[in-house]
Amino acid sequence: MNTTYDDADDHEEDTPNPVARLAAIAEARAALAREESAAVRHARLHGLSWAEIGVVLGVSKQALHKRFGKAG
């Protein structure tokens, strides 16, 4: 897997603190999860089926039910 930090050993002074990097990633994941949840609710309110949403997100409708419930 190639990442921005693949050559971090060569540029140690250019890379942020590992704890700060991990904290930033955790916050980005949480923000993305909130955005995804809001988008799924919006899609359901506008008549998209669980199957249609699943196709767009690349997951099964069953996985969506498990994660977001049957509301909407």
N, C-alpha and C positions, 0 to 999 in steps of 0.2 A: 504494500500500500504506500503510495507516495503522498507525503504531506508537506506542508510548508516547512516543517521542522526536520525533514529527513537528514539534512546536513548540519543539525544543531551542534554537534561536537566541533565542527569546523568554525562555527560562529557563535560560540557560547555567550559572548558579550552582547549579541544582537537579539537573543531570545529572552522572553519574559520569564519571571519566576515560575517554576513548574506548578506551584500551588495556585498562583494567580491564573495561569492558563487553564487549569482544571476547574477553578471556580467560574471562570468566564464561560467555559463549555457547559457547565451545569446550568448556569443562568440562561444561556442560549437555548438549551434543550427545554427548559421550563417555559420560556417565552414561546418557543415553537409549538409546544404541546397546547398552550393556551390558545394560540392562533388557530391551530388545527381544530380544536374543540369548537371554537366560535364559528369556523368555516363550515364544519359539519352541521351544526345547529342551523346556520343560515341556509345551507343547501336543503336540509329537511323541510324547513319552513317554506321554501320555494318549490317544494314538490318533488325533489329528487328522491329516488328510492335508495335504500341501503345498498343495493347491488350497483346502481349507477355511481354512487359515491365511492364504493369499493374499487370499481374499475379505475377511477381517477387516482385514487390513493395507492392502488396496487395491493389491496388486501381483500379478503373475503367479506361478504356481508355478515357472516357469523362473527368474524373478528371485530367488526364495527359494533355489532350488538353487544359483544362482551365488553368493549372499551367504553362505548358511549351510551349504552342502554337502549331501550326501545322508545324513549321519549322523542317526540317530534314526528 
